[in-house]
Amino acid sequence: MKIGIIGAGNVGSTLAFKILNDNLADVALVDINADLAIGKALDLNDASGVFGLDKKAVGSDSYQVIEDADLIVVTAGFPRKPGMSREDLLLKNAGIIKEVITKIKKVNSKAIIIMVTNPLDVTTYLAYKVSGFDRKRVFGMAGVLDSARLAVILSEELKKDLADINSMILGTHGDSMVPLKSKIIIEDKNVLEIIDEPAVDALLEKAKTQGGRIVAHLKGGSAYYAPATSVYKMIDVIVNDKKEILPVSVYLEGEYGLSDVCLGVPVRLSKNGIEEIIEVDLTQAENNKLKSANEVIKSGIAKVMNV
């Protein structure tokens, strides 16, 4: 098993460390800055050597090192800065992603691609369209991270064990994300049986803005431990063919009444990528919010298709 990572910055290198530290797969780091990729690969191999692990990393600015990768994670692009929304990154990162996916396609047309670059749902759409791959092999990480953030906030605010909380966020990885209040279960009870709706809404808003708060504190970049770990969770499910259901951004072809857009919905992941898109029952309010998220992403798509 070999995993390619495009972008040797904080998310990419943290993900590489997690993969190697768990001895899951070999890693190929690709970055426009060859020295950065090579230097981090050397450091990662030294770290693996501490525990005698046999999986190795290689770094390069050449895409040839991913020609035999089974799975490729794209983290390349500009990070968010204080005061920027994910949508502000739209034009900056669209051109980068088109170039990256074109290069991937030239050397490897069989890998699974997981997108991480923001704005996530738009870059996933671009990756799907530019690659021409089956949609089951091109999808984005967002819902895993957003759902985890919500669970952590619920745990802290309500003094409940994380293990007893199930939450799911669909829609966009951004201001139009759709937390499913009807599906937030804490100790076998719906969250609305534990606290009132205004209190729930306040916690959902806190989860929605968590990424922005991290950016504000870091000042020079955005979150990377949690995003990298969220991608790792998806990779682990795929590599080990666990067939778990996770929320990911995927190209829709009529599911939830939506088409020609990438949005976060629950899917079953397996060794071949997306095995099944799961359509869960939504309340009317949740369905309306998902449709609004669809309009936001389609507006973003329209801005970048000719970049």
N, C-alpha and C positions, 0 to 999 in steps of 0.2 A: 504494500500500500504506500502510495506517495501522494502528498498533498502540496499543491502549489499555492503560494500566497503572494499576491501582487500588492506591493507596498510594504516596505520594511519599517514603517513608523511604529508608533506605540501600539496600535491595535494588532497590526501584523506580527510584530515581534513578540508581543505577549501571547498571542495565539500560538505561534511557533513554539514558544517555551512550554506551554501547556501540553501541546501535542507530543513533544519530545519527552517531557518529564513523565508523561503517562505511558511512554514507549508505544504510542498508538500507530505512528507512521513516520516515514522519512519526510522531510520538508525541503521544498525548494523556494527560497525567498528571492523575489524579483523586485528590483527598484531602479528608477531612473538614475539613482546615485549608486553606482556599482560598489564603491568603497563601503557605503553604509550596509548594503546587503551582505557583502563578503565579511565585513567585520562582525556583524551580528551573528552570522552563521558560525564563524569560528568560536565566538563566545558561547553560543548555544551548544556546540559540540563539546566544549570544555565542561559546561554544566552537566551534560549527559554523562560525561566521563566520571564525574564525582560518584555517581551511583552505578557505574558500569553498564549503562544502558546502551543498546546497540543501534537504536535509530539515530540517523544523522541528518544534518542540515547542510545545504549548499546555498551560496548566495551569488547573484549575478545581475547584470543589467540586460542579459539576453533571455528572451522567452524560450530559447531552445531547452533550458533546464526543466521546463514544465511539459515537454512534449509527451512524456509518459506518465503524467500525473493523472490519478483517478478522480481527483476532486480539486477544484481551483477556487480560492477565496479572493475576492477583489476588495481591497481596503484602500486602494490608491485614490488620491484626491486631496483637496484642501479641507482641513478641519474647520469646525465652527469656532468663531472668535466671539468674545463678549458683545452682546447686542445684536448678534446675527441669528436669524432663524434658520432652520434647515433649508427652507425655500430660498433664502438669500444665496445659498451655495449653488443654486440651480444652473446658471449659465457657466459658472467657474468650472464645475465638475462634469458637465455634460460632454464637452469636447474631450476631456481626459478619458472618460469611460468609453466613448466610441472608439478612440484609438486603442485602448487597452483590449477591448473585446475583439476588435479586428485582428490584433496581434495574437491573441489566444486562439482564435479560429484558424489562423494560418498554421499553427504548430500542433494543435490538439483539438479535434472535432468530436471527441468522444467523452470528455470529462463532464462531470457535474459542476456547475458554476453557482457559488453562493455570493451574493452581493452584500456589501456592508457600507459602501460609500453613500453618503447623503447627498441630496434628498433621496432616501432609500427606495421608495416606490417608483420614482421616476427613473432612477439609474437601473433598477431591475427591469423596467419596461424597455429601456434602451438596450440593455444586455440581451434581452430576449429577441428583440427585433434585429439587432446587428448580427448576433450569432446565428440566427436561423435554427437554433437547436429546438428540440422538443421542449415544451414548457415544463415537463416533469424534471428537466435537468437544469433549469435556470430559475432561481428563486432568491428571495432576499431575507436577511435576518432583521427582524424588528420586533415582532410580537413576543418572542421569547424574552427579550430584554425588557420590553415595556410591561409585560405580565409579571416578571420577577420584581421590577421596581414597585409595582402596585402591591404585590404580596408583602414585600419588606415594609412598606409604609403602613399597611393594615396591621401587620404583626406588631410594629412599634407603637402605633397609636392605640390599638385595642388590647395590647398586652396578651397576644395569642401566639402560640407556637407556629412558626412558618410551616411546619409539616401538616398542620391542620387547616391550611388555607389553600384554596384552589381559585385562581383568577385567570381571566383571559381578556386580552385587549386585541381588537381587530381594527380594520380600517388603515389609516396612514401611520407612518412613523413620524409624527409631527403633531401640529395643533389640532388636526382633524381625526386623531385616534378615537376609537370607539370602545371604551371599557364596557363590558357586558355586565351591568348590575344584576341582571337576572341569572347570571352564571357564577357570581362570586359566592362561594360556599366556604363557611367557616365553622368547623366542628359540626358538620352535617346540617348547618342551617344557612339559609340565604342571609346575606349581610344586612338586608332590610329588616330582618327579624331581630337583629342585634342592636343596630343604631338607626336613627331616622334618616330619611332621604337627604335632607340638607347636609347632614354630617357626612354621609356617603359621598355626595357630590364634592364636598370640600377635599376629601381624601383623594378622590379621583383626579381633581385638578392638581393636587400636589404631585401625584404620580406623573401627570402629563408634563409638568414643568420641571421635573427632576433633572433632566439632561441640561436644561438651561442654567439651573443653579450650579451644577458641576462646572460648566463652562465659565460661569462668572467667577468662581473661586480659583480655578486653574489659570484663568486669564490668557494663557498662551495656547490653549488647546481644548480638547473635549474628553469625555470619558473614554477609557480604554480597557480597564480590567473587566468590567461587567460586559461590555460589548464582545470582547474576545472570548470570555467564558460562555456567553450565550451562543456564539458561533460554534465553539467547541462542543456544546451540548448537542447541536444539530449534527455535527460531524460524527460524534460518538454514536448517535442513533443510526446514521447512515452506514458507517463502517461496520458496525456490529449488527446491522439488519434488525434493529429492535422493533420496527414498525410502530413507533409511538406517534401519538397525535400531538402536533405542535403548531402554533400559529406562525405562518410565514407569509411573506409577500409573494404572490404568484399571479401569473397572467390568467384572467378570467375569461371564460367563453360561455357566458350565460348563467353561471353559478350566482346565486343571490340576485338574479335578474340583471347582472352587470356584464359587460363585454368590452374587449379591447382596452383593458386597464389592468394594472398590477395593484393589488390591495392585499392587506393582511387578512387571511382567513385560516381556519384550522385545516391541516392536512395530515395525512399519514405518511411518514417518511420511512424509506427502506433503502436497501443497498443500491437500488436503481434511481433513487431520488424521490419524487412525489409519487406515491402509489395511488393516492386517492384524495380528492378534495372533499372535505366534510362540510355539509350544509346543516348548521345548527338552527334551531328555531329562535327567532329574534322577536322581541317586542316591537310594537309599531314605532316607538321612539328610537330604538336601536337600529331598526331598518332605515328610518329616515336619516339618521346620522351616518349610516354606511353609504347611503346614496349621496349625501352631502360630501363625504370624503371622496367619493368617486368623481364628483365634479371638480374638486380641488386638484386631484392628481391629473385629470384630463386637461385641465388648464395648464398645469406644469408641463405635461407632455407636448402640448401644442407649441409651447415656447422653445423647446429644445430640439425638436425633430430635424430642424434645418441648420442646427449649429455646426 
